């Protein structure tokens, strides 16, 4: 998949656990885990906004596009 989710990287930079992020964002651990592992098919803008607010980052810090042809 050409869109890479770097949620685990940002969580590590902010020293935040999945449990902490779950509590701040209001998502279940299982939904956050699916997003963190890159298995999610979509993300709501409201969820992305909440994650960015909790981690004090920009959407581009979490989501990355890589061209598979290279």
PDB file of N, H, CA, C and O in Angstrom:
ATOM      1  N   UNK A   1       0.847  -1.182   0.000  1.00  0.00           N
ATOM      2  CA  UNK A   1       0.000   0.000   0.000  1.00  0.00           C
ATOM      3  C   UNK A   1       0.887   1.238   0.000  1.00  0.00           C
ATOM      4  O   UNK A   1       1.809   1.328   0.811  1.00  0.00           O
ATOM      5  N   UNK A   2       0.636   2.181  -0.877  1.00  0.00           N
ATOM      6  H   UNK A   2      -0.113   2.108  -1.535  1.00  0.00           H
ATOM      7  CA  UNK A   2       1.500   3.355  -0.974  1.00  0.00           C
ATOM      8  C   UNK A   2       1.337   4.379   0.149  1.00  0.00           C
ATOM      9  O   UNK A   2       2.184   5.261   0.291  1.00  0.00           O
ATOM     10  N   UNK A   3       0.272   4.288   0.948  1.00  0.00           N
ATOM     11  H   UNK A   3      -0.416   3.571   0.832  1.00  0.00           H
ATOM     12  CA  UNK A   3       0.119   5.192   2.088  1.00  0.00           C
ATOM     13  C   UNK A   3       0.592   4.468   3.343  1.00  0.00           C
ATOM     14  O   UNK A   3       0.048   3.431   3.722  1.00  0.00           O
ATOM     15  N   UNK A   4       1.608   5.029   3.975  1.00  0.00           N
ATOM     16  H   UNK A   4       2.050   5.872   3.668  1.00  0.00           H
ATOM     17  CA  UNK A   4       2.224   4.440   5.166  1.00  0.00           C
ATOM     18  C   UNK A   4       1.743   5.203   6.400  1.00  0.00           C
ATOM     19  O   UNK A   4       1.714   6.434   6.398  1.00  0.00           O
ATOM     20  N   UNK A   5       1.371   4.480   7.444  1.00  0.00           N
ATOM     21  H   UNK A   5       1.395   3.480   7.446  1.00  0.00           H
ATOM     22  CA  UNK A   5       0.931   5.086   8.700  1.00  0.00           C
ATOM     23  C   UNK A   5       2.100   5.044   9.681  1.00  0.00           C
ATOM     24  O   UNK A   5       2.587   3.972  10.040  1.00  0.00           O
ATOM     25  N   UNK A   6       2.537   6.215  10.104  1.00  0.00           N
ATOM     26  H   UNK A   6       2.142   7.086   9.813  1.00  0.00           H
ATOM     27  CA  UNK A   6       3.665   6.335  11.030  1.00  0.00           C
ATOM     28  C   UNK A   6       3.205   6.676  12.449  1.00  0.00           C
ATOM     29  O   UNK A   6       3.896   7.385  13.181  1.00  0.00           O
ATOM     30  N   UNK A   7       2.048   6.171  12.823  1.00  0.00           N
ATOM     31  H   UNK A   7       1.486   5.595  12.228  1.00  0.00           H
ATOM     32  CA  UNK A   7       1.499   6.466  14.142  1.00  0.00           C
ATOM     33  C   UNK A   7       2.417   5.959  15.247  1.00  0.00           C
ATOM     34  O   UNK A   7       2.606   6.643  16.253  1.00  0.00           O
ATOM     35  N   UNK A   8       2.983   4.784  15.077  1.00  0.00           N
ATOM     36  H   UNK A   8       2.829   4.229  14.259  1.00  0.00           H
ATOM     37  CA  UNK A   8       3.872   4.231  16.104  1.00  0.00           C
ATOM     38  C   UNK A   8       5.120   5.089  16.288  1.00  0.00           C
ATOM     39  O   UNK A   8       5.623   5.221  17.404  1.00  0.00           O
ATOM     40  N   UNK A   9       5.618   5.668  15.206  1.00  0.00           N
ATOM     41  H   UNK A   9       5.209   5.560  14.300  1.00  0.00           H
ATOM     42  CA  UNK A   9       6.796   6.539  15.276  1.00  0.00           C
ATOM     43  C   UNK A   9       6.476   7.792  16.091  1.00  0.00           C
ATOM     44  O   UNK A   9       7.249   8.192  16.962  1.00  0.00           O
ATOM     45  N   UNK A  10       5.324   8.405  15.795  1.00  0.00           N
ATOM     46  H   UNK A  10       4.697   8.080  15.088  1.00  0.00           H
ATOM     47  CA  UNK A  10       4.940   9.622  16.514  1.00  0.00           C
ATOM     48  C   UNK A  10       4.642   9.324  17.984  1.00  0.00           C
ATOM     49  O   UNK A  10       4.961  10.133  18.856  1.00  0.00           O
ATOM     50  N   UNK A  11       4.041   8.183  18.262  1.00  0.00           N
ATOM     51  H   UNK A  11       3.782   7.526  17.554  1.00  0.00           H
ATOM     52  CA  UNK A  11       3.781   7.808  19.646  1.00  0.00           C
ATOM     53  C   UNK A  11       5.093   7.624  20.402  1.00  0.00           C
ATOM     54  O   UNK A  11       5.207   8.030  21.559  1.00  0.00           O
ATOM     55  N   UNK A  12       6.069   7.020  19.760  1.00  0.00           N
ATOM     56  H   UNK A  12       5.976   6.690  18.821  1.00  0.00           H
ATOM     57  CA  UNK A  12       7.375   6.821  20.396  1.00  0.00           C
ATOM     58  C   UNK A  12       8.059   8.161  20.647  1.00  0.00           C
ATOM     59  O   UNK A  12       8.650   8.369  21.707  1.00  0.00           O
ATOM     60  N   UNK A  13       7.981   9.067  19.680  1.00  0.00           N
ATOM     61  H   UNK A  13       7.501   8.898  18.819  1.00  0.00           H
ATOM     62  CA  UNK A  13       8.603  10.394  19.844  1.00  0.00           C
ATOM     63  C   UNK A  13       8.002  11.147  21.021  1.00  0.00           C
ATOM     64  O   UNK A  13       8.708  11.857  21.737  1.00  0.00           O
ATOM     65  N   UNK A  14       6.694  10.993  21.220  1.00  0.00           N
ATOM     66  H   UNK A  14       6.120  10.417  20.638  1.00  0.00           H
ATOM     67  CA  UNK A  14       5.998  11.683  22.315  1.00  0.00           C
ATOM     68  C   UNK A  14       5.942  10.843  23.583  1.00  0.00           C
ATOM     69  O   UNK A  14       5.375  11.263  24.592  1.00  0.00           O
ATOM     70  N   UNK A  15       6.545   9.633  23.525  1.00  0.00           N
ATOM     71  H   UNK A  15       7.006   9.292  22.706  1.00  0.00           H
ATOM     72  CA  UNK A  15       6.553   8.721  24.672  1.00  0.00           C
ATOM     73  C   UNK A  15       5.135   8.478  25.197  1.00  0.00           C
ATOM     74  O   UNK A  15       4.876   8.558  26.398  1.00  0.00           O
ATOM     75  N   UNK A  16       4.224   8.178  24.261  1.00  0.00           N
ATOM     76  H   UNK A  16       4.434   8.113  23.286  1.00  0.00           H
ATOM     77  CA  UNK A  16       2.830   7.948  24.616  1.00  0.00           C
ATOM     78  C   UNK A  16       2.448   6.506  24.285  1.00  0.00           C
ATOM     79  O   UNK A  16       2.748   6.004  23.202  1.00  0.00           O
ATOM     80  N   UNK A  17       1.797   5.865  25.214  1.00  0.00           N
ATOM     81  H   UNK A  17       1.553   6.273  26.094  1.00  0.00           H
ATOM     82  CA  UNK A  17       1.364   4.481  25.000  1.00  0.00           C
ATOM     83  C   UNK A  17       0.044   4.458  24.229  1.00  0.00           C
ATOM     84  O   UNK A  17      -0.639   5.474  24.100  1.00  0.00           O
ATOM     85  N   UNK A  18      -0.292   3.288  23.727  1.00  0.00           N
ATOM     86  H   UNK A  18       0.263   2.462  23.832  1.00  0.00           H
ATOM     87  CA  UNK A  18      -1.552   3.101  23.021  1.00  0.00           C
ATOM     88  C   UNK A  18      -2.724   3.362  23.971  1.00  0.00           C
ATOM     89  O   UNK A  18      -3.744   3.919  23.564  1.00  0.00           O
ATOM     90  N   UNK A  19      -2.577   2.964  25.222  1.00  0.00           N
ATOM     91  H   UNK A  19      -1.749   2.512  25.553  1.00  0.00           H
ATOM     92  CA  UNK A  19      -3.628   3.203  26.226  1.00  0.00           C
ATOM     93  C   UNK A  19      -3.849   4.700  26.448  1.00  0.00           C
ATOM     94  O   UNK A  19      -4.990   5.157  26.514  1.00  0.00           O
ATOM     95  N   UNK A  20      -2.757   5.462  26.564  1.00  0.00           N
ATOM     96  H   UNK A  20      -1.830   5.090  26.510  1.00  0.00           H
ATOM     97  CA  UNK A  20      -2.864   6.908  26.764  1.00  0.00           C
ATOM     98  C   UNK A  20      -3.532   7.577  25.576  1.00  0.00           C
ATOM     99  O   UNK A  20      -4.431   8.402  25.738  1.00  0.00           O
ATOM    100  N   UNK A  21      -3.081   7.211  24.369  1.00  0.00           N
ATOM    101  H   UNK A  21      -2.351   6.541  24.237  1.00  0.00           H
ATOM    102  CA  UNK A  21      -3.641   7.807  23.162  1.00  0.00           C
ATOM    103  C   UNK A  21      -5.117   7.451  23.031  1.00  0.00           C
ATOM    104  O   UNK A  21      -5.927   8.295  22.648  1.00  0.00           O
ATOM    105  N   UNK A  22      -5.464   6.228  23.340  1.00  0.00           N
ATOM    106  H   UNK A  22      -4.806   5.542  23.651  1.00  0.00           H
ATOM    107  CA  UNK A  22      -6.850   5.783  23.286  1.00  0.00           C
ATOM    108  C   UNK A  22      -7.730   6.638  24.196  1.00  0.00           C
ATOM    109  O   UNK A  22      -8.822   7.053  23.806  1.00  0.00           O
ATOM    110  N   UNK A  23      -7.252   6.893  25.395  1.00  0.00           N
ATOM    111  H   UNK A  23      -6.366   6.556  25.712  1.00  0.00           H
ATOM    112  CA  UNK A  23      -8.018   7.701  26.349  1.00  0.00           C
ATOM    113  C   UNK A  23      -8.165   9.143  25.873  1.00  0.00           C
ATOM    114  O   UNK A  23      -9.232   9.739  26.021  1.00  0.00           O
ATOM    115  N   UNK A  24      -7.095   9.711  25.301  1.00  0.00           N
ATOM    116  H   UNK A  24      -6.228   9.227  25.181  1.00  0.00           H
ATOM    117  CA  UNK A  24      -7.137  11.102  24.847  1.00  0.00           C
ATOM    118  C   UNK A  24      -7.988  11.286  23.604  1.00  0.00           C
ATOM    119  O   UNK A  24      -8.656  12.309  23.453  1.00  0.00           O
ATOM    120  N   UNK A  25      -7.969  10.303  22.715  1.00  0.00           N
ATOM    121  H   UNK A  25      -7.426   9.472  22.838  1.00  0.00           H
ATOM    122  CA  UNK A  25      -8.649  10.418  21.429  1.00  0.00           C
ATOM    123  C   UNK A  25     -10.084   9.906  21.507  1.00  0.00           C
ATOM    124  O   UNK A  25     -10.949  10.364  20.760  1.00  0.00           O
ATOM    125  N   UNK A  26     -10.336   8.969  22.397  1.00  0.00           N
ATOM    126  H   UNK A  26      -9.634   8.597  23.003  1.00  0.00           H
ATOM    127  CA  UNK A  26     -11.677   8.404  22.515  1.00  0.00           C
ATOM    128  C   UNK A  26     -11.944   7.274  21.539  1.00  0.00           C
ATOM    129  O   UNK A  26     -13.090   7.035  21.160  1.00  0.00           O
ATOM    130  N   UNK A  27     -10.900   6.581  21.133  1.00  0.00           N
ATOM    131  H   UNK A  27      -9.969   6.775  21.441  1.00  0.00           H
ATOM    132  CA  UNK A  27     -11.027   5.401  20.267  1.00  0.00           C
ATOM    133  C   UNK A  27     -10.686   4.158  21.067  1.00  0.00           C
ATOM    134  O   UNK A  27      -9.934   4.217  22.039  1.00  0.00           O
ATOM    135  N   UNK A  28     -11.244   3.040  20.650  1.00  0.00           N
ATOM    136  H   UNK A  28     -11.855   2.993  19.859  1.00  0.00           H
ATOM    137  CA  UNK A  28     -10.922   1.788  21.322  1.00  0.00           C
ATOM    138  C   UNK A  28      -9.481   1.388  20.995  1.00  0.00           C
ATOM    139  O   UNK A  28      -8.911   1.813  19.990  1.00  0.00           O
ATOM    140  N   UNK A  29      -8.916   0.566  21.866  1.00  0.00           N
ATOM    141  H   UNK A  29      -9.379   0.221  22.682  1.00  0.00           H
ATOM    142  CA  UNK A  29      -7.562   0.064  21.637  1.00  0.00           C
ATOM    143  C   UNK A  29      -7.487  -0.725  20.331  1.00  0.00           C
ATOM    144  O   UNK A  29      -6.503  -0.626  19.599  1.00  0.00           O
ATOM    145  N   UNK A  30      -8.516  -1.498  20.043  1.00  0.00           N
ATOM    146  H   UNK A  30      -9.316  -1.578  20.637  1.00  0.00           H
ATOM    147  CA  UNK A  30      -8.489  -2.311  18.819  1.00  0.00           C
ATOM    148  C   UNK A  30      -8.510  -1.434  17.566  1.00  0.00           C
ATOM    149  O   UNK A  30      -7.804  -1.727  16.601  1.00  0.00           O
ATOM    150  N   UNK A  31      -9.302  -0.372  17.566  1.00  0.00           N
ATOM    151  H   UNK A  31      -9.875  -0.134  18.350  1.00  0.00           H
ATOM    152  CA  UNK A  31      -9.328   0.513  16.400  1.00  0.00           C
ATOM    153  C   UNK A  31      -8.010   1.259  16.225  1.00  0.00           C
ATOM    154  O   UNK A  31      -7.533   1.426  15.103  1.00  0.00           O
ATOM    155  N   UNK A  32      -7.424   1.705  17.324  1.00  0.00           N
ATOM    156  H   UNK A  32      -7.811   1.570  18.236  1.00  0.00           H
ATOM    157  CA  UNK A  32      -6.121   2.362  17.239  1.00  0.00           C
ATOM    158  C   UNK A  32      -5.049   1.387  16.780  1.00  0.00           C
ATOM    159  O   UNK A  32      -4.161   1.757  16.012  1.00  0.00           O
ATOM    160  N   UNK A  33      -5.121   0.163  17.237  1.00  0.00           N
ATOM    161  H   UNK A  33      -5.843  -0.137  17.862  1.00  0.00           H
ATOM    162  CA  UNK A  33      -4.158  -0.853  16.841  1.00  0.00           C
ATOM    163  C   UNK A  33      -4.243  -1.141  15.342  1.00  0.00           C
ATOM    164  O   UNK A  33      -3.219  -1.298  14.678  1.00  0.00           O
ATOM    165  N   UNK A  34      -5.462  -1.209  14.815  1.00  0.00           N
ATOM    166  H   UNK A  34      -6.294  -1.081  15.355  1.00  0.00           H
ATOM    167  CA  UNK A  34      -5.655  -1.427  13.382  1.00  0.00           C
ATOM    168  C   UNK A  34      -5.037  -0.279  12.594  1.00  0.00           C
ATOM    169  O   UNK A  34      -4.391  -0.497  11.569  1.00  0.00           O
ATOM    170  N   UNK A  35      -5.235   0.928  13.071  1.00  0.00           N
ATOM    171  H   UNK A  35      -5.760   1.106  13.903  1.00  0.00           H
ATOM    172  CA  UNK A  35      -4.651   2.098  12.405  1.00  0.00           C
ATOM    173  C   UNK A  35      -3.127   2.074  12.514  1.00  0.00           C
ATOM    174  O   UNK A  35      -2.425   2.322  11.534  1.00  0.00           O
ATOM    175  N   UNK A  36      -2.628   1.778  13.697  1.00  0.00           N
ATOM    176  H   UNK A  36      -3.198   1.576  14.493  1.00  0.00           H
ATOM    177  CA  UNK A  36      -1.186   1.767  13.956  1.00  0.00           C
ATOM    178  C   UNK A  36      -0.447   0.743  13.093  1.00  0.00           C
ATOM    179  O   UNK A  36       0.670   0.998  12.642  1.00  0.00           O
ATOM    180  N   UNK A  37      -1.065  -0.402  12.866  1.00  0.00           N
ATOM    181  H   UNK A  37      -1.972  -0.609  13.232  1.00  0.00           H
ATOM    182  CA  UNK A  37      -0.410  -1.450  12.080  1.00  0.00           C
ATOM    183  C   UNK A  37      -0.582  -1.262  10.570  1.00  0.00           C
ATOM    184  O   UNK A  37      -0.054  -2.039   9.774  1.00  0.00           O
ATOM    185  N   UNK A  38      -1.323  -0.225  10.190  1.00  0.00           N
ATOM    186  H   UNK A  38      -1.752   0.406  10.837  1.00  0.00           H
ATOM    187  CA  UNK A  38      -1.499   0.052   8.761  1.00  0.00           C
ATOM    188  C   UNK A  38      -2.559  -0.801   8.101  1.00  0.00           C
ATOM    189  O   UNK A  38      -2.617  -0.858   6.873  1.00  0.00           O
ATOM    190  N   UNK A  39      -3.402  -1.466   8.877  1.00  0.00           N
ATOM    191  H   UNK A  39      -3.355  -1.420   9.875  1.00  0.00           H
ATOM    192  CA  UNK A  39      -4.430  -2.337   8.320  1.00  0.00           C
ATOM    193  C   UNK A  39      -5.754  -1.613   8.072  1.00  0.00           C
ATOM    194  O   UNK A  39      -6.686  -2.193   7.515  1.00  0.00           O
ATOM    195  N   UNK A  40      -5.836  -0.342   8.486  1.00  0.00           N
ATOM    196  H   UNK A  40      -5.078   0.129   8.939  1.00  0.00           H
ATOM    197  CA  UNK A  40      -7.064   0.429   8.294  1.00  0.00           C
ATOM    198  C   UNK A  40      -7.235   0.790   6.824  1.00  0.00           C
ATOM    199  O   UNK A  40      -6.263   1.075   6.124  1.00  0.00           O
ATOM    200  N   UNK A  41      -8.468   0.774   6.373  1.00  0.00           N
ATOM    201  H   UNK A  41      -9.257   0.542   6.942  1.00  0.00           H
ATOM    202  CA  UNK A  41      -8.785   1.126   4.983  1.00  0.00           C
ATOM    203  C   UNK A  41      -9.105   2.609   4.850  1.00  0.00           C
ATOM    204  O   UNK A  41      -9.027   3.164   3.754  1.00  0.00           O
ATOM    205  N   UNK A  42      -9.466   3.259   5.962  1.00  0.00           N
ATOM    206  H   UNK A  42      -9.530   2.809   6.852  1.00  0.00           H
ATOM    207  CA  UNK A  42      -9.851   4.671   5.930  1.00  0.00           C
ATOM    208  C   UNK A  42      -9.678   5.257   7.330  1.00  0.00           C
ATOM    209  O   UNK A  42      -9.568   4.531   8.319  1.00  0.00           O
ATOM    210  N   UNK A  43      -9.657   6.582   7.386  1.00  0.00           N
ATOM    211  H   UNK A  43      -9.747   7.171   6.583  1.00  0.00           H
ATOM    212  CA  UNK A  43      -9.629   7.284   8.667  1.00  0.00           C
ATOM    213  C   UNK A  43     -10.471   8.541   8.526  1.00  0.00           C
ATOM    214  O   UNK A  43     -10.360   9.258   7.532  1.00  0.00           O
ATOM    215  N   UNK A  44     -11.302   8.807   9.507  1.00  0.00           N
ATOM    216  H   UNK A  44     -11.392   8.225  10.315  1.00  0.00           H
ATOM    217  CA  UNK A  44     -12.118  10.021   9.489  1.00  0.00           C
ATOM    218  C   UNK A  44     -11.228  11.220   9.797  1.00  0.00           C
ATOM    219  O   UNK A  44     -10.268  11.118  10.561  1.00  0.00           O
ATOM    220  N   UNK A  45     -11.562  12.350   9.195  1.00  0.00           N
ATOM    221  H   UNK A  45     -12.342  12.433   8.574  1.00  0.00           H
ATOM    222  CA  UNK A  45     -10.808  13.570   9.476  1.00  0.00           C
ATOM    223  C   UNK A  45     -10.906  13.938  10.949  1.00  0.00           C
ATOM    224  O   UNK A  45      -9.941  14.442  11.523  1.00  0.00           O
ATOM    225  N   UNK A  46     -12.043  13.697  11.563  1.00  0.00           N
ATOM    226  H   UNK A  46     -12.827  13.287  11.097  1.00  0.00           H
ATOM    227  CA  UNK A  46     -12.200  14.016  12.988  1.00  0.00           C
ATOM    228  C   UNK A  46     -11.266  13.155  13.848  1.00  0.00           C
ATOM    229  O   UNK A  46     -10.730  13.625  14.852  1.00  0.00           O
ATOM    230  N   UNK A  47     -11.077  11.903  13.451  1.00  0.00           N
ATOM    231  H   UNK A  47     -11.512  11.521  12.636  1.00  0.00           H
ATOM    232  CA  UNK A  47     -10.149  11.022  14.162  1.00  0.00           C
ATOM    233  C   UNK A  47      -8.719  11.483  13.959  1.00  0.00           C
ATOM    234  O   UNK A  47      -7.938  11.532  14.909  1.00  0.00           O
ATOM    235  N   UNK A  48      -8.372  11.822  12.725  1.00  0.00           N
ATOM    236  H   UNK A  48      -9.006  11.783  11.953  1.00  0.00           H
ATOM    237  CA  UNK A  48      -7.029  12.313  12.421  1.00  0.00           C
ATOM    238  C   UNK A  48      -6.750  13.600  13.190  1.00  0.00           C
ATOM    239  O   UNK A  48      -5.655  13.794  13.717  1.00  0.00           O
ATOM    240  N   UNK A  49      -7.743  14.470  13.248  1.00  0.00           N
ATOM    241  H   UNK A  49      -8.633  14.312  12.820  1.00  0.00           H
ATOM    242  CA  UNK A  49      -7.609  15.725  13.996  1.00  0.00           C
ATOM    243  C   UNK A  49      -7.357  15.452  15.479  1.00  0.00           C
ATOM    244  O   UNK A  49      -6.488  16.078  16.086  1.00  0.00           O
ATOM    245  N   UNK A  50      -8.109  14.525  16.059  1.00  0.00           N
ATOM    246  H   UNK A  50      -8.815  14.017  15.566  1.00  0.00           H
ATOM    247  CA  UNK A  50      -7.951  14.201  17.479  1.00  0.00           C
ATOM    248  C   UNK A  50      -6.583  13.600  17.763  1.00  0.00           C
ATOM    249  O   UNK A  50      -5.963  13.917  18.779  1.00  0.00           O
ATOM    250  N   UNK A  51      -6.108  12.737  16.873  1.00  0.00           N
ATOM    251  H   UNK A  51      -6.611  12.480  16.048  1.00  0.00           H
ATOM    252  CA  UNK A  51      -4.786  12.132  17.041  1.00  0.00           C
ATOM    253  C   UNK A  51      -3.703  13.203  16.942  1.00  0.00           C
ATOM    254  O   UNK A  51      -2.773  13.224  17.748  1.00  0.00           O
ATOM    255  N   UNK A  52      -3.821  14.085  15.962  1.00  0.00           N
ATOM    256  H   UNK A  52      -4.576  14.068  15.307  1.00  0.00           H
ATOM    257  CA  UNK A  52      -2.834  15.161  15.805  1.00  0.00           C
ATOM    258  C   UNK A  52      -2.820  16.088  17.017  1.00  0.00           C
ATOM    259  O   UNK A  52      -1.760  16.541  17.450  1.00  0.00           O
ATOM    260  N   UNK A  53      -3.999  16.363  17.555  1.00  0.00           N
ATOM    261  H   UNK A  53      -4.859  15.994  17.203  1.00  0.00           H
ATOM    262  CA  UNK A  53      -4.084  17.216  18.748  1.00  0.00           C
ATOM    263  C   UNK A  53      -3.415  16.529  19.938  1.00  0.00           C
ATOM    264  O   UNK A  53      -2.654  17.159  20.671  1.00  0.00           O
ATOM    265  N   UNK A  54      -3.694  15.256  20.128  1.00  0.00           N
ATOM    266  H   UNK A  54      -4.313  14.744  19.532  1.00  0.00           H
ATOM    267  CA  UNK A  54      -3.127  14.507  21.259  1.00  0.00           C
ATOM    268  C   UNK A  54      -1.616  14.365  21.149  1.00  0.00           C
ATOM    269  O   UNK A  54      -0.910  14.420  22.156  1.00  0.00           O
ATOM    270  N   UNK A  55      -1.116  14.180  19.924  1.00  0.00           N
ATOM    271  H   UNK A  55      -1.690  14.135  19.107  1.00  0.00           H
ATOM    272  CA  UNK A  55       0.325  13.980  19.723  1.00  0.00           C
ATOM    273  C   UNK A  55       1.066  15.276  19.372  1.00  0.00           C
ATOM    274  O   UNK A  55       2.283  15.284  19.187  1.00  0.00           O
ATOM    275  N   UNK A  56       0.293  16.382  19.285  1.00  0.00           N
ATOM    276  H   UNK A  56      -0.696  16.376  19.435  1.00  0.00           H
ATOM    277  CA  UNK A  56       0.871  17.686  18.935  1.00  0.00           C
ATOM    278  C   UNK A  56       1.703  17.592  17.663  1.00  0.00           C
ATOM    279  O   UNK A  56       2.886  17.933  17.647  1.00  0.00           O
ATOM    280  N   UNK A  57       1.050  17.116  16.585  1.00  0.00           N
ATOM    281  H   UNK A  57       0.089  16.840  16.598  1.00  0.00           H
ATOM    282  CA  UNK A  57       1.740  16.937  15.316  1.00  0.00           C
ATOM    283  C   UNK A  57       0.826  17.315  14.150  1.00  0.00           C
ATOM    284  O   UNK A  57      -0.316  17.727  14.355  1.00  0.00           O
ATOM    285  N   UNK A  58       1.327  17.174  12.954  1.00  0.00           N
ATOM    286  H   UNK A  58       2.255  16.840  12.788  1.00  0.00           H
ATOM    287  CA  UNK A  58       0.573  17.456  11.739  1.00  0.00           C
ATOM    288  C   UNK A  58       0.171  16.133  11.086  1.00  0.00           C
ATOM    289  O   UNK A  58       0.810  15.110  11.333  1.00  0.00           O
ATOM    290  N   UNK A  59      -0.885  16.136  10.253  1.00  0.00           N
ATOM    291  H   UNK A  59      -1.404  16.967  10.053  1.00  0.00           H
ATOM    292  CA  UNK A  59      -1.285  14.906   9.567  1.00  0.00           C
ATOM    293  C   UNK A  59      -0.146  14.269   8.764  1.00  0.00           C
ATOM    294  O   UNK A  59      -0.055  13.044   8.682  1.00  0.00           O
ATOM    295  N   UNK A  60       0.708  15.086   8.181  1.00  0.00           N
ATOM    296  H   UNK A  60       0.634  16.081   8.247  1.00  0.00           H
ATOM    297  CA  UNK A  60       1.840  14.576   7.412  1.00  0.00           C
ATOM    298  C   UNK A  60       2.879  13.861   8.257  1.00  0.00           C
ATOM    299  O   UNK A  60       3.704  13.113   7.732  1.00  0.00           O
ATOM    300  N   UNK A  61       2.844  14.087   9.564  1.00  0.00           N
ATOM    301  H   UNK A  61       2.175  14.694   9.991  1.00  0.00           H
ATOM    302  CA  UNK A  61       3.742  13.360  10.464  1.00  0.00           C
ATOM    303  C   UNK A  61       3.261  11.928  10.669  1.00  0.00           C
ATOM    304  O   UNK A  61       4.046  11.040  11.000  1.00  0.00           O
ATOM    305  N   UNK A  62       1.961  11.714  10.469  1.00  0.00           N
ATOM    306  H   UNK A  62       1.323  12.436  10.200  1.00  0.00           H
ATOM    307  CA  UNK A  62       1.361  10.404  10.690  1.00  0.00           C
ATOM    308  C   UNK A  62       1.201   9.617   9.397  1.00  0.00           C
ATOM    309  O   UNK A  62       1.436   8.409   9.362  1.00  0.00           O
ATOM    310  N   UNK A  63       0.800  10.309   8.338  1.00  0.00           N
ATOM    311  H   UNK A  63       0.609  11.290   8.367  1.00  0.00           H
ATOM    312  CA  UNK A  63       0.553   9.659   7.047  1.00  0.00           C
ATOM    313  C   UNK A  63       1.630  10.036   6.040  1.00  0.00           C
ATOM    314  O   UNK A  63       2.020  11.199   5.944  1.00  0.00           O
ATOM    315  N   UNK A  64       2.103   9.056   5.298  1.00  0.00           N
ATOM    316  H   UNK A  64       1.786   8.111   5.376  1.00  0.00           H
ATOM    317  CA  UNK A  64       3.174   9.268   4.317  1.00  0.00           C
ATOM    318  C   UNK A  64       2.815   8.522   3.032  1.00  0.00           C
ATOM    319  O   UNK A  64       2.309   7.401   3.080  1.00  0.00           O
ATOM    320  N   UNK A  65       3.074   9.139   1.903  1.00  0.00           N
ATOM    321  H   UNK A  65       3.486  10.050   1.864  1.00  0.00           H
ATOM    322  CA  UNK A  65       2.833   8.495   0.615  1.00  0.00           C
ATOM    323  C   UNK A  65       4.162   8.051   0.023  1.00  0.00           C
ATOM    324  O   UNK A  65       5.109   8.834  -0.052  1.00  0.00           O
ATOM    325  N   UNK A  66       4.228   6.799  -0.395  1.00  0.00           N
ATOM    326  H   UNK A  66       3.459   6.162  -0.334  1.00  0.00           H
ATOM    327  CA  UNK A  66       5.422   6.269  -1.070  1.00  0.00           C
ATOM    328  C   UNK A  66       4.983   5.663  -2.395  1.00  0.00           C
ATOM    329  O   UNK A  66       4.089   4.817  -2.435  1.00  0.00           O
ATOM    330  N   UNK A  67       5.606   6.093  -3.456  1.00  0.00           N
ATOM    331  H   UNK A  67       6.332   6.780  -3.422  1.00  0.00           H
ATOM    332  CA  UNK A  67       5.301   5.552  -4.777  1.00  0.00           C
ATOM    333  C   UNK A  67       5.870   4.140  -4.875  1.00  0.00           C
ATOM    334  O   UNK A  67       7.070   3.936  -4.696  1.00  0.00           O
ATOM    335  N   UNK A  68       5.010   3.171  -5.157  1.00  0.00           N
ATOM    336  H   UNK A  68       4.035   3.337  -5.303  1.00  0.00           H
ATOM    337  CA  UNK A  68       5.440   1.776  -5.219  1.00  0.00           C
ATOM    338  C   UNK A  68       6.289   1.454  -6.448  1.00  0.00           C
ATOM    339  O   UNK A  68       6.969   0.428  -6.478  1.00  0.00           O
ATOM    340  N   UNK A  69       6.255   2.319  -7.455  1.00  0.00           N
ATOM    341  H   UNK A  69       5.703   3.152  -7.430  1.00  0.00           H
ATOM    342  CA  UNK A  69       6.998   2.057  -8.690  1.00  0.00           C
ATOM    343  C   UNK A  69       8.494   2.313  -8.534  1.00  0.00           C
ATOM    344  O   UNK A  69       9.289   1.849  -9.351  1.00  0.00           O
ATOM    345  N   UNK A  70       8.873   3.027  -7.522  1.00  0.00           N
ATOM    346  H   UNK A  70       8.228   3.405  -6.858  1.00  0.00           H
ATOM    347  CA  UNK A  70      10.298   3.359  -7.341  1.00  0.00           C
ATOM    348  C   UNK A  70      11.027   2.219  -6.692  1.00  0.00           C
ATOM    349  O   UNK A  70      12.232   2.309  -6.458  1.00  0.00           O
TER     350      UNK A  70
END
